[in-house]
Each structure stands twice: as structure tokens, then as C-alpha cells.
Amino acid sequence: MLEKMPVLRFLPVESLVVHEWHDEQRTPPLVARIQAMGVWRNPPIVTPLDDGSGRHMVLDGANRTTALRLMGYPHALVQVVHPDDPGLKLFNWNHVVWGLDPAEFLSAIRAIPELELESGETHHPDLWGDCGLAMVQVRRGDLFAVCTDEKQLVARVRLLNALVDSYKDRAHLDRTSDWSVVRLIGTYADLSGLVIFPRFDIQHVLSLVRAGCLLPTGITRFTISPRALHINYPLDALAEDSPIEEKNAALQGWLQERITKKGVRYYAEATYLFDE
């Protein structure tokens, strides 16, 4: 017997809004991969905005959503969750920066107006704090607090974007949960540094989206349990320009058929696979 199923439905692509800047360079290769597979494999996770607009914020899957928009698809097959869902968790990623001289890396950050680097400081990154908007550690281990006197949330996020913009187009970056360069040095021979970001609350993110303010790329990490994966829904069904009500009815029929044929399996890790 299956546990409570994830909520899957079609929504208009134009009603989906992202909460962070996405990597434009990733979109064309992703479009090519989606078209080559011929199926919609893993649905983005979205949550409704409570502003009466009917819009949904994309929690995970911004690049897939952007790919559909670029492909001209009218609707997206998504998994819908709610902000107070007990299975929804929000964590943060940090950035490993590599391929840029550490001195240049720090110099670019120091050049940002309204930000100061305080050497040796260990302020825990705090979205609301008087200082410590982020922390930076370079290869040799030196630690810096990225400080600002700015208090307002949107303004602080603007400075976080300026921080990421100072290196994202001049170096390579990977996401990491590490808080120290110690374990990274062996992996990244030309490590520039580690940028440690503050934790966010989902209500902060929702309020930023309502204000039209995007977070930097790759610093939020949403997890949801249960999660729908490997749906492999026919791509031509997404491309059809038929009413969304018809698409959702067809989707529910398709899902029920998969369940009847035992093509959906629930795992203890709260992951649903649709290609059994």
C-alpha cells in the first residue's frame, strides 16, 4: 500500500516564478537533454504564493522551469507543496570558488560598496545581523567576516548578490555544505576560497519573491519528503496546447494506471519512482 502520494499537476509556465538567479549557461544543454530523452523526468517543486495572484514559487527546478519557457511549452508538470508542509525543509549551500587567484578573489569583494572584510572575525552569517552577512575563508585558512551596516532585508540580499557577482563570472564555483576549507584543499588544487552564507527561512524567501527580489544562484537547498522522481511523463503531452483541465485529467488517469500496474514504488527515504 502506498503512503500519501505527492501532489502532481499541470500549472501554466507563466505562473511559475523563481526565487534565485539561475545559470543561463545551463539552459541550452538542458533543453537539448530534455528533448533527446522525450520524457519529463523529475518535476520541479513549487509552492503557492499567498498574494492572490495564482502564482507559484519554484523551490527546486528553476533551470527545468526556464527550459520549458524557452521551449515555448504552455504548461509545466510540477509537484506542489505548501510552506507549512512538515516534509519541507530549507537549508543553505555555501560556495567553493576555484580558478581565481585568492588575492584577486578578496580584492573583488573589498571593492564592493557597503561591504567590508574584517579579518579574523568569526561572526556567524546572519541575514538580520548588524554585521556578518557572510564569511569568507581562503586557501591558507584566513577567515574574514563580510560586514555591512545595512539592516533592510531586500538591501542585504542585494549585497549578497553583489558578493556572488564579484566572482561567479571570473571563477568556477561549486555548491558545498562544508564550513571549512580543510576538506576542500585536497579536491580543488586551485582553490580560491569558501563563501559561507546565512540560513534563510522559507517565509523570508516568499517575501523576497513577492517583492521581486531574487537570491543569488545556488545558495538555497530545499528538501521535500515525499519527493516524486523518475516520472518519465511523455514530453509531447506537455507540449500539447490543450486546456490545462484536460491535461490534469489525463495526468491523473496516467498516474492511476501506473499505480494499478505497480509502476509506482514507495521507499523508506520518502522517494517515489515512476519508472519501475
C-alpha positions as CSV (number, residue, x, y, z in Angstrom):
1,M,0.0,0.0,0.0
2,L,1.3,3.4,-1.0
3,E,1.7,6.2,1.6
4,K,0.3,9.7,0.9
5,M,1.1,10.4,-2.7
6,P,2.9,13.6,-3.8
7,V,0.6,16.2,-5.4
8,L,1.3,16.3,-9.1
9,R,-0.4,18.7,-11.5
10,F,0.0,20.9,-14.5
11,L,0.4,24.6,-14.0
12,P,0.9,27.4,-16.5
13,V,4.5,28.0,-17.1
14,E,4.0,31.8,-16.9
15,S,2.6,31.4,-13.4
16,L,5.8,29.9,-12.0
17,V,8.3,32.4,-10.5
18,V,11.9,31.6,-9.5
19,H,13.4,32.7,-6.2
20,E,17.0,32.8,-7.3
21,W,19.0,33.8,-10.3
22,H,19.7,30.8,-12.5
23,D,22.7,29.9,-14.6
24,E,21.9,31.0,-18.2
25,Q,24.7,28.8,-19.5
26,R,23.0,25.6,-18.2
27,T,19.7,26.2,-20.0
28,P,20.6,25.3,-23.7
29,P,22.3,22.0,-22.8
30,L,19.3,21.2,-20.5
31,V,16.9,21.9,-23.3
32,A,18.8,19.5,-25.6
33,R,18.8,16.8,-22.9
34,I,15.1,17.1,-22.3
35,Q,14.3,16.9,-26.0
36,A,16.6,13.9,-26.5
37,M,15.0,12.0,-23.6
38,G,11.5,12.6,-24.9
39,V,10.1,12.5,-21.3
40,W,9.7,14.8,-18.3
41,R,11.7,13.0,-15.7
42,N,11.8,14.9,-12.4
43,P,9.1,17.6,-11.8
44,P,10.1,20.9,-10.2
45,I,8.8,21.5,-6.7
46,V,6.6,24.6,-6.3
47,T,4.6,26.3,-3.5
48,P,1.7,28.8,-3.9
49,L,2.2,32.5,-3.2
50,D,-0.4,33.9,-0.8
51,D,-0.7,37.2,-2.7
52,G,-3.9,36.3,-4.7
53,S,-2.0,36.2,-8.0
54,G,-2.3,32.4,-8.5
55,R,1.4,32.3,-8.9
56,H,3.7,29.6,-7.5
57,M,7.3,29.9,-6.4
58,V,9.7,27.4,-7.7
59,L,11.6,25.8,-4.8
60,D,13.7,23.4,-6.8
61,G,13.9,23.1,-10.5
62,A,14.5,26.7,-11.7
63,N,16.6,25.6,-14.7
64,R,14.0,23.0,-15.7
65,T,11.2,25.6,-15.5
66,T,13.3,28.1,-17.5
67,A,14.0,25.3,-20.1
68,L,10.2,24.8,-20.6
69,R,9.7,28.5,-21.0
70,L,12.5,28.6,-23.6
71,M,10.9,25.7,-25.4
72,G,7.6,27.5,-25.6
73,Y,5.7,25.0,-23.6
74,P,2.4,26.4,-22.1
75,H,2.3,24.2,-19.0
76,A,4.7,22.5,-16.6
77,L,4.1,19.3,-14.7
78,V,5.1,20.1,-11.1
79,Q,4.9,18.8,-7.6
80,V,3.0,21.2,-5.4
81,V,3.8,21.5,-1.7
82,H,2.8,24.1,0.9
83,P,5.1,26.3,3.0
84,D,3.9,24.7,6.2
85,D,4.3,21.2,4.9
86,P,6.2,19.2,7.7
87,G,8.2,17.5,5.0
88,L,9.5,20.7,3.5
89,K,12.9,21.8,4.8
90,L,15.2,24.7,3.8
91,F,18.9,24.6,4.2
92,N,21.7,26.7,2.6
93,W,24.6,25.9,0.3
94,N,28.0,27.5,0.6
95,H,30.2,28.3,-2.5
96,V,33.5,26.7,-3.2
97,V,35.3,29.2,-5.5
98,W,38.2,28.0,-7.6
99,G,40.3,29.1,-10.6
100,L,40.9,32.6,-9.4
101,D,43.9,33.9,-7.5
102,P,42.9,34.2,-3.8
103,A,44.3,37.8,-3.6
104,E,42.1,38.8,-6.6
105,F,39.2,37.0,-5.1
106,L,39.4,39.0,-1.9
107,S,40.2,42.2,-3.7
108,A,37.0,42.0,-5.7
109,I,34.9,41.6,-2.6
110,R,36.7,44.5,-0.9
111,A,35.7,46.7,-3.9
112,I,32.0,46.2,-3.3
113,P,30.5,49.4,-1.8
114,E,28.8,49.0,1.6
115,L,30.7,45.8,2.3
116,E,33.8,45.4,4.4
117,L,36.0,42.4,5.1
118,E,37.0,42.1,8.7
119,S,40.0,39.8,9.2
120,G,39.9,37.1,11.8
121,E,36.3,37.7,12.7
122,T,34.0,34.7,13.2
123,H,30.6,36.3,13.1
124,H,28.1,33.6,12.3
125,P,26.4,34.6,9.0
126,D,23.1,36.3,9.8
127,L,20.5,37.6,7.4
128,W,19.3,40.0,10.1
129,G,22.5,40.8,12.0
130,D,24.4,44.1,12.3
131,C,27.4,42.5,10.7
132,G,28.4,39.1,9.4
133,L,26.3,39.0,6.3
134,A,28.6,36.1,5.1
135,M,32.0,34.7,5.8
136,V,34.9,34.0,3.5
137,Q,37.8,31.7,4.1
138,V,40.8,31.5,1.7
139,R,43.0,28.6,0.9
140,R,45.6,29.2,3.6
141,G,42.8,29.3,6.2
142,D,42.4,33.0,6.9
143,L,38.9,33.8,7.9
144,F,37.0,37.1,7.1
145,A,33.6,38.4,8.1
146,V,31.7,40.1,5.2
147,C,30.2,43.0,7.1
148,T,27.6,45.7,6.3
149,D,25.6,48.3,8.3
150,E,22.6,47.7,6.1
151,K,19.6,46.5,8.0
152,Q,16.8,46.1,5.5
153,L,16.2,42.5,4.1
154,V,16.0,43.4,0.4
155,A,19.1,45.6,0.6
156,R,21.0,42.9,2.4
157,V,20.1,40.4,-0.3
158,R,21.2,42.9,-2.9
159,L,24.6,42.9,-1.3
160,L,24.6,39.1,-1.2
161,N,24.1,39.3,-5.0
162,A,26.9,41.7,-5.4
163,L,29.1,39.4,-3.4
164,V,28.4,36.4,-5.6
165,D,28.6,38.6,-8.8
166,S,32.2,39.6,-7.8
167,Y,33.4,36.0,-8.5
168,K,30.8,33.9,-10.4
169,D,31.8,35.1,-13.9
170,R,35.6,35.2,-13.1
171,A,36.0,31.8,-11.5
172,H,34.4,28.4,-11.2
173,L,32.0,27.7,-8.3
174,D,30.5,24.6,-6.8
175,R,27.9,24.2,-4.0
176,T,29.0,22.6,-0.8
177,S,27.8,22.0,2.8
178,D,31.3,22.4,4.1
179,W,32.1,25.2,6.5
180,S,35.9,25.0,6.3
181,V,38.5,24.8,3.5
182,V,40.3,21.9,5.3
183,R,38.5,19.1,3.4
184,L,38.3,21.1,0.1
185,I,42.0,21.8,-0.4
186,G,42.7,18.2,-1.5
187,T,39.9,18.3,-4.1
188,Y,40.5,21.8,-5.5
189,A,44.1,22.3,-6.4
190,D,43.5,25.9,-7.4
191,L,41.1,26.8,-4.6
192,S,40.3,30.5,-4.3
193,G,38.2,30.3,-1.2
194,L,35.0,29.3,0.5
195,V,32.0,31.6,0.9
196,I,29.7,30.8,3.8
197,F,26.1,32.1,3.6
198,P,23.4,32.8,6.2
199,R,20.5,30.5,6.7
200,F,17.1,31.5,5.3
201,D,13.6,30.9,6.5
202,I,11.0,30.0,3.8
203,Q,8.9,33.0,4.8
204,H,11.9,35.2,4.1
205,V,12.2,33.7,0.6
206,L,8.5,34.1,-0.1
207,S,8.5,37.7,1.0
208,L,11.5,38.4,-1.2
209,V,9.8,36.8,-4.2
210,R,6.7,38.9,-3.6
211,A,9.0,42.0,-3.6
212,G,10.5,40.9,-6.9
213,C,13.9,40.3,-5.3
214,L,15.9,37.2,-6.3
215,L,18.6,35.4,-4.2
216,P,22.0,34.6,-5.6
217,T,22.3,31.4,-7.6
218,G,23.0,28.2,-5.7
219,I,22.6,29.2,-2.0
220,T,19.2,27.7,-1.1
221,R,18.6,23.9,-0.7
222,F,15.0,22.8,-0.4
223,T,14.2,19.2,0.5
224,I,10.8,17.7,0.5
225,S,9.5,14.4,1.8
226,P,7.9,12.7,0.0
227,R,9.5,13.6,-3.4
228,A,8.3,12.5,-6.8
229,L,11.2,11.4,-9.1
230,H,11.6,9.5,-12.4
231,I,8.0,10.2,-13.5
232,N,9.0,10.0,-17.2
233,Y,5.8,11.6,-18.4
234,P,5.6,11.8,-22.2
235,L,7.1,15.1,-23.4
236,D,4.6,15.5,-26.2
237,A,1.8,15.6,-23.6
238,L,3.5,18.6,-22.0
239,A,3.8,20.3,-25.4
240,E,0.1,20.0,-26.3
241,D,-1.7,23.3,-26.5
242,S,-4.9,21.8,-24.9
243,P,-6.8,23.2,-21.9
244,I,-5.0,22.7,-18.6
245,E,-8.1,21.0,-17.2
246,E,-7.8,18.3,-19.9
247,K,-4.1,17.9,-19.2
248,N,-4.6,17.5,-15.5
249,A,-7.4,14.9,-16.0
250,A,-5.2,12.9,-18.4
251,L,-2.3,13.1,-15.9
252,Q,-4.5,11.7,-13.1
253,G,-5.6,8.9,-15.3
254,W,-2.0,8.2,-16.3
255,L,-0.9,8.1,-12.6
256,Q,-3.7,5.8,-11.6
257,E,-2.7,3.4,-14.4
258,R,0.9,3.4,-13.2
259,I,-0.3,2.6,-9.7
260,T,-2.6,-0.1,-10.9
261,K,0.2,-1.7,-12.8
262,K,2.5,-1.4,-9.8
263,G,4.7,1.0,-11.6
264,V,5.0,3.3,-8.6
265,R,7.0,2.3,-5.6
266,Y,7.4,3.9,-2.2
267,Y,10.8,3.8,-0.5
268,A,11.5,4.4,3.2
269,E,13.5,7.5,2.1
270,A,10.2,9.0,1.0
271,T,11.0,8.9,-2.7
272,Y,8.6,7.9,-5.4
273,L,9.9,6.4,-8.6
274,F,7.7,6.3,-11.6
275,D,9.8,4.1,-13.9
276,E,9.6,0.7,-12.2
